[in-house]
Amino acid sequence: MQSICFVLLLLLVELGVGESDIDALLELKKGIQTDTSGKVLATWDSNSLASDGCPKNWYGISCSNGHVNSITLNGLGLVGEFNFPAISKLQMLLNLSVSNNQFNGTIGKEIGSLGSLKSLDLSCNLFSGSIPSQLMSLKNLVLVNVSLNKMEGEIPSGFGSMKVLKYLDLHSNGFVGDVMGLLAQLGDVSYVDLSCNSFSGSLDLGIGNPDFISSVQYLNISNNSLTGPLFPHDGIPYFDNLEVFDASDNHFVGNVPSFSFVVSLRVIKLRNNQLSGSLPQGLLQESSMILSELDLSHNQLEGPVESISSVNLRSLNLSSNRLSGPLPARIGHCTVIDLSNNTFTGNLSRTQSWGNYVEVIELSSNELTGSLPNQTSQFLRLTSLRISNNLLEGVLPHVLGTYPELEVIDFSRNKLSGFLLPSLFNSAKLTDINLSWNNFSGTIPAEAITRQNYSLLSLNLSHNALTGPVPPELGRFQGIVYLDLSNNLLEGGIPDDLPNTITGFNVSYNNLSGVVPQTLQRFPSSIVSIPENDLLVLPNEAPSPKGGNNLNLRDHGSSSRAKSGNQSCPLLLVWVGGVSLIAILTLVIYVRVHQEAKQRQPQTENPVERKFYLPLKSNPAISQGSCHQLHGVLMIVSIQNQQVNLMWYLLQYQWRHSLTHHPPSSGISLKNPSALESLLTGQTSGRFYISLIAP
């Protein structure tokens, strides 16, 4: 009988513990307001229990021996407040992972009750507040990840007591404090990411824990406010296992460390600091062992770059420094090389020996000379070639069209000339072509565009000397987003079948003519730019029922003009008559104003406003219709210090009947002359006045 009672007692205890776990999870469920996935709220059912009282088929919940030991709810789109006090009741919980949701709340001191917890992942949520000191009492924690939240404050001491901690990720929060105050506490940790916070101080790892120096493999302290030289205490420590070191986007000064004795390093990123001196050439040589990525961009490095002999270096970014001299003769096995925004000089032909491994070449904003090489068909893996803003001359070589993987070409702001290559316009790979600000001539090779093309996204041929029409075949670029043909000598009309995908179309400053296609009306004026094409005319249509045409030539600084021969004579007559009328009115107004000025008090507290009327009538040469033109002569007279200053304008306006007309006596003050245009627009006849404000 006693044994039976003992068994029953144990069973009651187990059921009681199981019920406690169920209650904790149901409390957590109450805080979930939205379950985008539909997996949690639908399966967390208090009636769905196993024989040991553990949740049965509850999504993301694992049990062992009647106890909940794991909660994994990553990336489910859960929204609500996370109930930490409820979770603290799960005494046997080993894993809590709720990353990539929209949970909010603060980590309370109750977290210290989870003594069995080994893994805590709260990343990519909306948690706020600071890290409680009770977290440091969890001696079994191996992983702590609270990155990508809204947490802040200083990190409490006590990490030194977490002997089994291997992974610490605090990036993208608002944590503050001395960075060494945290790093000096860490022991046998292999992964540390403190990036994108507001940590300060210097990186003096020489005073840190030797266990940390020998064990850390990944160390990221980028995007903070760290200062001083790198490793000021006896130079760089002897990292035994360090593979990735990222100290970018800080305020470090001094020379770049040689990293001579860190044979395990694969990635070094020190971009956007204030490092100076010369480039440690050993990082580019075969002695650099397994280094595969080096980013020293946006610093103040000076001097030359020697040939690269490393067979492991794949990505080299030295852009935005003060490096000089010729380009390196060899680049080893680099797939990405960025030397842009420096002062490299010499002939571009040195790139001919760069081999077939390279995929991305960035040489823009240097002082390179010569022409594009045409003696080699290498670069079989090349995807991007940018050499803008240099001093290159010559023509586009035909070999350019033989690079099978080429996607991006940017030769803008050079002195290149000759004709455009047809092969560039029938490529199935190219997505971005920028040949602007050169001296290219001839026509756009429409004959090469023989089929629908969905790869090209951006084409910029502006600021050249291209002639001929805008080819309708450009409409076959079905995926194009940006098309800029401005500042050329193009003639003819605008094609009417531009793809709907376009978000930027510029043909301004050409010699285009004809009626602007009605299809352009579907684009907002912020997308289409066509000013300074004097022979273009807007279509004679009333506004659309949905609120009017979006395209307005005046939005781009140019009025629409019809240049047909039967209108040139009326325009000339208007001009001659207008000048004569202005001369007469000027004299009359001057005499009248001068006489009134003499009769005024010497001191006038408030300005006197004078109104003069000038009749404007519709041009009889324009027939009545949906769209009219108004030709009138506008004279603005301003009186300052008894002087009369005249500004004459010959105005020509267009407007539509549906616009609200201004009253015949509408006026405008000289204090706001820019409103004259809006005043006249929509007024078919009548008069307006100009306010004269006399001091």
C-alpha positions in Angstrom: 0.0 0.0 0.0 2.8 2.4 0.8 4.4 1.8 -2.5 1.2 2.6 -4.3 0.8 5.8 -2.4 4.3 6.8 -3.2 3.7 6.2 -6.9 0.5 8.2 -6.8 2.3 11.0 -5.1 5.0 11.1 -7.7 2.4 11.1 -10.4 0.6 14.0 -8.8 3.9 16.0 -8.6 4.6 15.3 -12.2 1.1 16.4 -13.2 1.4 19.5 -11.1 4.7 20.4 -12.8 3.2 19.8 -16.2 0.2 21.9 -15.4 2.6 24.7 -14.3 4.4 24.6 -17.6 1.0 24.6 -19.5 -0.1 27.6 -17.5 3.1 29.4 -18.3 2.7 28.8 -22.1 -1.0 29.9 -22.0 0.1 33.1 -20.3 2.6 33.7 -23.0 -0.1 33.0 -25.7 -2.3 35.7 -24.2 0.3 38.3 -25.1 0.4 37.3 -28.8 -1.9 39.8 -30.6 -1.1 38.7 -34.2 0.0 35.3 -35.6 0.7 35.8 -39.2 1.7 32.2 -39.7 -1.4 30.8 -37.9 0.7 28.1 -36.4 0.9 29.2 -32.7 -2.6 30.4 -31.8 -4.2 27.5 -33.7 -2.1 24.7 -32.0 -1.6 25.9 -28.5 -4.7 24.2 -27.1 -5.0 23.5 -23.4 -7.0 20.3 -24.3 -4.2 18.9 -26.4 -1.9 17.3 -23.8 0.2 14.2 -23.6 -0.2 11.5 -21.0 2.6 13.1 -18.9 0.8 16.5 -18.9 3.2 17.9 -21.5 1.8 19.9 -24.5 1.0 17.7 -27.4 1.6 19.0 -31.0 2.0 22.6 -29.8 4.0 24.3 -32.5 7.5 25.2 -31.5 7.3 23.4 -28.1 9.5 20.5 -27.1 9.3 18.5 -23.9 11.3 15.9 -22.0 10.3 13.9 -19.0 7.1 15.9 -18.6 8.8 19.3 -18.8 9.0 22.0 -21.5 12.7 22.3 -22.4 12.6 24.2 -25.7 10.6 27.1 -27.2 11.4 27.8 -30.9 9.2 30.4 -32.6 11.5 32.0 -35.1 10.3 34.0 -38.1 6.5 33.5 -37.6 5.5 37.1 -37.8 4.3 37.1 -34.2 3.2 40.5 -32.7 2.6 41.3 -29.1 4.2 41.7 -25.7 6.5 38.8 -24.6 5.7 37.7 -21.1 9.0 37.1 -19.4 7.5 36.5 -15.9 5.5 33.7 -17.3 8.5 32.1 -19.0 10.5 32.3 -15.8 8.2 29.4 -14.5 9.7 27.0 -17.0 12.4 25.7 -14.7 13.7 23.1 -17.1 13.9 25.3 -20.2 17.1 24.9 -22.1 16.4 26.8 -25.3 14.4 30.1 -25.8 14.5 31.2 -29.4 11.9 33.8 -30.7 14.0 35.6 -33.4 12.6 37.6 -36.3 9.2 38.5 -34.9 7.7 41.7 -33.6 7.7 41.0 -29.9 8.1 44.0 -27.5 8.7 44.3 -23.8 11.7 44.4 -21.6 13.9 41.6 -20.2 13.0 41.6 -16.5 14.9 40.3 -13.6 12.8 37.1 -13.7 15.1 35.9 -16.4 17.5 34.9 -13.6 15.1 32.1 -12.7 15.9 30.1 -15.8 18.9 28.4 -14.3 19.0 25.6 -16.9 18.9 27.9 -19.9 21.7 27.3 -22.4 20.6 29.3 -25.5 18.8 32.7 -25.5 18.0 34.2 -28.9 15.7 37.3 -28.9 17.2 38.8 -32.0 15.3 40.9 -34.6 12.4 42.0 -32.4 11.3 45.2 -30.7 12.6 44.6 -27.2 13.7 47.7 -25.3 15.3 48.5 -22.0 18.7 47.3 -20.7 20.2 43.9 -20.0 19.4 43.0 -16.4 22.2 41.9 -14.2 20.3 38.8 -13.3 21.2 37.4 -16.8 24.8 37.0 -15.6 23.7 34.4 -13.0 22.8 32.0 -15.8 26.0 30.0 -15.6 24.9 27.5 -18.3 24.4 30.0 -21.1 26.4 29.1 -24.2 24.6 31.5 -26.6 23.2 35.0 -26.0 21.8 36.9 -29.0 19.8 40.1 -28.4 20.8 41.8 -31.7 18.6 44.0 -33.8 16.3 45.3 -31.1 15.9 48.7 -29.4 17.8 48.0 -26.2 20.1 50.5 -24.6 22.2 51.3 -21.6 25.5 50.0 -20.3 26.4 46.3 -20.2 26.4 45.0 -16.6 29.5 43.3 -15.2 29.5 39.6 -14.7 30.2 38.1 -18.1 33.4 36.8 -16.6 31.4 34.4 -14.5 29.8 32.8 -17.6 32.5 30.2 -18.1 30.7 28.3 -20.9 29.6 31.3 -23.0 30.8 30.9 -26.6 28.5 33.2 -28.6 27.7 36.8 -27.8 25.8 39.0 -30.3 24.6 42.5 -29.2 24.7 44.2 -32.6 22.3 46.9 -33.8 21.0 48.3 -30.5 21.8 51.4 -28.5 24.3 50.0 -25.9 26.9 52.5 -24.5 30.0 52.3 -22.4 33.7 51.6 -22.7 34.1 48.7 -25.1 37.0 47.3 -23.1 34.8 47.2 -20.0 33.0 44.4 -21.8 35.7 42.7 -23.8 38.0 42.5 -20.8 35.4 40.4 -19.0 35.1 37.8 -21.7 36.8 34.4 -21.4 36.7 31.5 -23.7 34.3 33.1 -26.2 34.7 32.4 -30.0 32.1 34.8 -31.5 31.6 38.4 -30.5 29.5 41.0 -32.4 29.2 44.5 -30.8 28.7 46.4 -34.1 26.2 49.2 -34.7 26.0 50.4 -31.1 27.4 53.5 -29.3 30.4 51.9 -27.5 33.4 54.2 -27.0 37.0 54.0 -25.8 40.0 52.4 -27.4 40.6 48.8 -28.5 43.3 47.9 -26.0 43.1 44.2 -26.1 46.5 43.8 -24.5 44.8 44.3 -21.1 42.1 41.7 -21.9 41.7 38.2 -20.8 44.4 35.9 -22.5 41.8 33.2 -22.8 39.7 35.5 -24.9 42.7 36.5 -27.1 43.5 32.9 -27.9 39.9 31.7 -28.4 38.1 34.4 -30.3 37.4 33.6 -34.0 35.0 36.3 -35.0 35.3 39.9 -33.6 33.1 42.7 -35.0 33.2 46.1 -33.3 32.2 48.1 -36.4 29.9 51.2 -36.4 30.7 52.4 -33.0 32.6 55.5 -31.6 35.9 53.9 -30.9 39.0 56.1 -31.0 42.8 56.0 -30.9 45.2 53.7 -32.6 44.4 50.0 -33.2 45.9 47.8 -30.5 47.9 50.6 -28.6 49.2 48.2 -25.9 52.3 46.5 -27.3 50.8 46.2 -30.8 48.5 43.5 -32.1 48.0 40.6 -29.7 48.8 37.0 -30.7 45.4 35.9 -31.9 45.6 32.2 -32.2 42.3 31.6 -33.9 41.0 34.9 -35.1 39.4 34.5 -38.6 37.3 37.7 -39.0 38.2 41.1 -37.7 35.9 44.1 -38.5 36.6 47.5 -37.0 35.0 49.5 -39.8 33.1 52.8 -39.3 34.9 54.1 -36.2 37.4 56.8 -35.5 40.6 54.9 -35.4 43.9 56.7 -36.3 47.5 55.7 -37.0 48.9 53.1 -39.2 47.3 49.9 -40.4 48.7 46.9 -38.4 50.6 44.4 -40.4 48.8 41.4 -38.8 52.0 39.5 -39.5 51.5 36.8 -36.8 47.8 36.3 -37.3 48.0 33.4 -39.7 44.4 32.4 -39.3 42.9 35.7 -40.5 40.5 35.3 -43.5 38.8 38.7 -43.4 40.1 42.2 -42.3 37.7 45.2 -42.6 38.9 48.6 -41.4 36.9 50.8 -43.8 35.8 54.4 -43.0 38.3 55.3 -40.3 41.1 57.8 -40.2 44.0 55.4 -40.7 47.0 56.8 -42.5 50.5 55.9 -43.7 51.3 53.3 -46.4 49.6 50.1 -47.2 51.2 47.0 -45.5 52.3 45.3 -48.7 52.6 42.0 -46.8 48.8 41.7 -46.8 48.9 41.4 -50.6 51.7 38.9 -50.8 51.7 35.1 -50.7 52.9 35.4 -47.1 49.5 36.6 -46.1 48.5 32.9 -45.9 44.7 32.5 -46.0 43.6 36.1 -46.1 40.7 36.3 -48.6 39.1 39.7 -48.0 40.7 43.0 -47.3 38.7 46.3 -47.0 40.7 49.4 -46.1 38.5 51.8 -48.1 37.6 55.4 -47.0 40.8 56.1 -45.0 43.8 58.3 -45.7 46.3 55.7 -47.0 49.1 56.9 -49.3 51.7 55.5 -51.6 51.7 52.9 -54.3 50.1 49.4 -54.6 52.5 46.8 -55.6 51.7 43.6 -57.6 49.5 41.2 -55.7 50.9 37.7 -55.5 48.5 36.2 -52.9 46.6 33.2 -54.3 44.0 33.3 -51.6 43.0 37.0 -51.7 39.6 37.3 -53.4 38.3 40.7 -52.6 40.4 43.9 -52.3 38.8 47.3 -51.6 41.2 50.2 -51.3 38.8 52.8 -52.6 38.6 56.4 -51.4 42.1 56.8 -50.1 45.1 58.8 -51.4 46.9 56.0 -53.1 49.0 56.9 -56.2 51.3 55.6 -58.8 50.5 53.1 -61.6 48.0 50.3 -61.3 49.4 47.0 -60.0 50.7 44.9 -62.8 49.1 41.7 -61.3 46.2 41.1 -59.0 46.7 37.5 -58.2 43.4 35.6 -58.0 41.2 38.5 -56.9 37.7 38.4 -58.1 36.8 41.9 -56.8 39.2 44.8 -57.0 38.2 48.3 -56.1 40.8 51.1 -56.5 38.3 53.9 -57.2 38.5 57.4 -55.9 42.3 57.6 -55.5 45.0 59.3 -57.6 46.3 56.4 -59.7 47.9 57.5 -62.9 49.4 55.8 -65.9 48.0 53.8 -68.8 44.9 51.6 -68.4 46.7 48.9 -70.5 48.2 47.4 -67.3 44.8 45.8 -66.7 45.5 43.4 -69.7 47.6 41.2 -67.4 45.0 40.9 -64.6 43.9 37.4 -65.6 40.7 35.5 -65.9 39.7 35.4 -62.2 38.5 38.9 -61.9 34.7 39.5 -61.8 34.4 43.2 -60.6 36.8 46.0 -61.6 36.2 49.4 -60.0 38.7 52.1 -61.2 36.5 55.2 -61.3 37.6 58.7 -60.2 41.4 58.4 -60.8 43.7 60.0 -63.4 44.1 57.0 -65.7 45.0 57.7 -69.4 45.2 55.7 -72.6 42.4 53.8 -74.2 40.4 50.7 -73.5 42.5 47.6 -74.4 41.5 45.8 -77.6 44.2 43.1 -77.7 42.7 40.5 -75.4 39.6 38.5 -75.0 40.2 37.7 -71.3 37.9 38.7 -68.5 35.7 35.7 -69.2 34.2 36.0 -65.7 34.0 39.8 -65.7 30.5 41.0 -64.6 31.1 44.7 -63.7 33.6 47.2 -65.3 33.5 50.8 -64.0 36.2 53.3 -65.2 34.2 56.5 -65.0 35.7 60.0 -64.4 39.2 59.4 -65.8 41.1 60.7 -68.8 40.5 57.8 -71.2 40.4 58.5 -74.9 39.8 56.5 -78.1 36.9 54.3 -79.2 35.0 51.4 -77.7 36.9 48.3 -78.6 35.0 45.4 -80.3 36.4 43.0 -77.7 34.1 44.6 -75.2 31.2 42.7 -76.7 32.9 39.3 -76.2 32.9 39.3 -72.4 30.2 36.7 -71.9 29.2 37.5 -68.3 29.4 41.3 -68.4 26.4 43.0 -66.7 27.5 46.6 -65.8 29.5 49.1 -67.9 30.3 52.6 -66.7 32.7 54.6 -68.8 31.1 58.0 -68.1 33.0 61.2 -67.8 35.9 60.4 -70.0 37.0 61.6 -73.4 35.9 58.5 -75.4 34.7 59.1 -79.0 33.6 57.2 -82.1 30.4 55.2 -82.6 28.4 53.1 -80.1 29.0 49.4 -80.3 25.9 47.5 -81.6 26.9 44.4 -79.6 26.1 46.3 -76.4 22.5 46.6 -77.4 21.8 43.0 -78.2 23.4 41.5 -75.1 21.3 39.3 -73.0 23.4 39.9 -69.9 23.9 43.7 -69.7 21.8 45.4 -67.0 23.4 48.8 -66.8 25.2 50.9 -69.5 26.5 54.3 -68.7 28.4 56.1 -71.5 27.4 59.6 -70.6 29.6 62.7 -70.6 31.9 61.6 -73.5 32.2 62.5 -77.2 30.4 59.7 -78.8 28.8 60.5 -82.2 26.6 58.8 -84.8 23.3 57.2 -84.2 21.9 54.8 -81.6 22.3 51.4 -83.2 18.7 50.4 -83.5 19.4 47.7 -85.9 21.1 45.7 -83.1 17.9 45.6 -81.0 16.2 42.8 -82.9 14.3 41.0 -80.1 12.6 41.6 -76.7 15.2 42.3 -74.1 14.4 41.9 -70.4 17.9 42.3 -68.9 18.7 46.0 -69.5 17.6 48.1 -66.6 19.4 51.4 -67.1 20.8 53.1 -70.2 22.5 56.5 -69.9 23.9 58.1 -73.2 23.4 61.7 -72.1 25.9 64.5 -72.8 27.4 63.2 -76.0 27.0 64.2 -79.7 24.6 61.5 -80.8 22.5 62.2 -83.9 19.5 60.7 -85.7 16.2 59.7 -84.2 15.2 58.1 -80.9 14.8 54.6 -82.1 11.3 53.0 -81.5 13.2 49.8 -80.9 14.2 51.0 -77.5 10.7 49.9 -76.5 11.9 46.3 -76.8 13.8 46.8 -73.5 10.9 45.5 -71.6 12.5 45.8 -68.2 14.2 49.1 -68.5 13.8 51.4 -65.5 16.0 54.4 -66.4 16.6 55.9 -69.9 18.6 59.2 -70.3 19.3 60.5 -73.8 19.5 64.2 -72.8 22.0 66.7 -74.1 22.6 65.2 -77.5 21.6 66.2 -81.1 18.8 63.7 -81.5 16.0 64.6 -84.0 12.5 63.4 -84.8 9.7 62.3 -82.5 9.5 60.5 -79.2 8.6 56.8 -79.4 5.1 56.1 -78.0 5.7 52.6 -76.7 7.9 53.1 -73.7 7.7 50.2 -71.2 5.5 50.6 -68.1 8.5 49.7 -65.9 10.3 53.0 -66.6 10.8 55.3 -63.6 13.1 57.9 -65.3 13.0 59.2 -68.9 15.0 62.2 -70.0 15.3 63.4 -73.6 15.8 67.1 -72.7 18.1 69.4 -74.6 17.9 67.8 -78.1 16.3 68.8 -81.4 13.2 66.6 -81.0 10.0 67.6 -82.8 6.4 66.6 -83.3 3.6 65.9 -80.8 4.5 64.4 -77.5 3.0 60.9 -77.5 -0.2 60.5 -75.6 1.3 57.4 -73.9 3.7 59.7 -71.9 0.6 61.2 -70.2 0.4 58.1 -68.0 3.7 58.9 -66.4 4.1 61.5 -63.6 6.0 64.7 -64.5 8.7 63.7 -62.0 9.5 60.7 -64.3 9.5 62.4 -67.8 11.8 65.2 -68.6 11.6 66.8 -72.1 12.4 70.5 -71.9 14.5 72.4 -74.4 13.2 70.7 -77.5 11.7 73.7 -79.1 9.7 71.8 -81.8 7.8 69.5 -79.4 4.1 70.1 -78.9 1.8 68.8 -76.2 -1.2 66.7 -77.5 -4.4 68.7 -78.0 -6.5 66.8 -75.4 -8.6 67.7 -72.4 -7.6 66.4 -69.1 -8.3 62.8 -68.3 -11.3 62.0 -66.0 -8.9 60.9 -63.3 -7.6 64.3 -62.5 -5.8 65.6 -65.6 -2.7 64.8 -67.5 0.4 64.4 -65.3 2.8 65.6 -67.9 3.4 69.3 -67.9 6.2 70.8 -70.0 6.5 73.8 -67.7 7.3 71.6 -64.8 10.6 71.0 -66.4 11.4 74.6 -67.2 10.2 74.8 -70.8 7.0 76.1 -72.4 5.5 74.1 -75.2 5.8 75.9 -78.5 4.4 75.3 -82.0 6.9 76.4 -84.6 4.9 75.9 -87.7 5.3 78.6 -90.4 1.7 79.9 -90.2 2.3 81.0 -86.6 5.7 82.8 -87.1 4.1 85.9 -88.5 1.6 86.4 -85.8 4.3 86.0 -83.2 6.5 88.6 -84.9 3.6 91.0 -85.1 2.8 90.5 -81.4 6.4 91.1 -80.5 6.6 94.4 -82.5 3.3 95.6 -81.3 4.1 94.6 -77.7 7.4 96.5 -77.8 5.7 99.6 -79.1 2.9 99.4 -76.6 5.5 99.0 -73.8 7.4 102.1 -74.9 4.2 104.2 -74.8 2.9 102.8 -71.5 6.3 103.2 -69.9 6.4 106.9 -70.7 2.8 107.4 -69.4 3.4 105.4 -66.2 6.6 107.1 -65.5 5.1 110.6 -65.8 2.1 109.6 -63.7 4.1 108.0 -61.0 6.7 110.8 -60.9 4.0 113.4 -60.4 2.3 111.4 -57.7 5.6 110.9 -55.9 6.1 114.7 -55.7 2.8 115.1 -54.0 3.4 112.5 -51.3 4.6 113.3 -47.8 8.4 113.1 -47.4 8.0 110.3 -44.8 5.5 107.6 -45.5 5.0 105.0 -42.8 3.3 102.5 -45.1 3.9 101.7 -48.7 1.4 103.0 -51.3 0.1 100.4 -53.8 -0.7 101.5 -57.3 -2.7 99.4 -59.7 -2.2 99.5 -63.5 -4.2 97.5 -65.9 -2.9 95.8 -69.0 -5.4 94.1 -71.3 -4.7 90.5 -72.5 -6.7 88.8 -75.2 -6.7 85.5 -76.9 -4.7 85.2 -80.0 -7.2 85.4 -82.9 -4.9 83.2 -85.0 -5.7 80.2 -82.7 -9.0 78.6 -83.4 -11.4 77.8 -80.6 -10.8 74.3 -79.2 -9.9 72.4 -76.1 -6.5 73.9 -75.9 -5.6 77.6 -76.5 -2.6 79.8 -76.5 -2.5 83.2 -75.0 0.0 85.8 -76.3 0.4 88.9 -74.2 2.9 91.5 -73.2 3.6 91.8 -69.5 5.3 94.9 -68.0 6.5 94.9 -64.5 7.3 98.4 -63.0 9.0 98.7 -59.7 9.7 102.0 -58.0 12.7 102.3 -55.8 14.3 105.6 -54.7 12.3 107.6 -57.2 13.7 105.5 -60.0 11.5 103.4 -62.4 13.0 100.0 -63.4 11.3 98.2 -66.2 11.4 94.4 -67.0 9.7 93.4 -70.2 8.5 89.9 -70.9 6.9 88.4 -73.9 4.7 85.7 -72.5 3.1 82.7 -74.2 0.9 80.4 -72.1 -1.1 77.4 -72.5 -4.0 76.2 -70.4 -7.1 74.1 -70.5 -10.7 75.0 -70.2 -11.4 72.8 -67.3 -9.0 74.8 -65.1 -10.6 77.3 -62.7 -10.5 80.8 -64.2 -9.2 83.7 -62.1 -11.6 86.7 -61.8 -11.0 89.4 -64.4 -9.6 91.7 -61.7 -7.2 89.2 -60.2 -4.0 90.9 -59.2 -0.5 90.2 -58.0 2.1 92.1 -56.0 5.7 92.5 -57.1 6.6 90.9 -53.8 5.6 87.6 -55.4 6.5 87.8 -59.2 6.8 84.0 -59.5 3.0 83.8 -59.1 2.4 85.6 -62.4 2.5 82.4 -64.2 -0.2 80.8 -62.1 -2.2 84.0 -62.4 -2.3 84.0 -66.1 -2.8 80.3 -66.6 -6.4 79.6 -67.2 -7.4 83.2 -68.0 -8.8 83.3 -71.5 -9.4 87.0 -71.7 -10.1 90.1 -69.6 -7.5 92.0 -67.7 -5.1 91.7 -64.8 -3.3 94.3 -62.8 0.2 94.7 -61.5 0.6 96.2 -58.1 3.2 98.9 -57.8 4.5 99.4 -54.3 6.1 102.8 -53.9 8.4 103.5 -50.9 
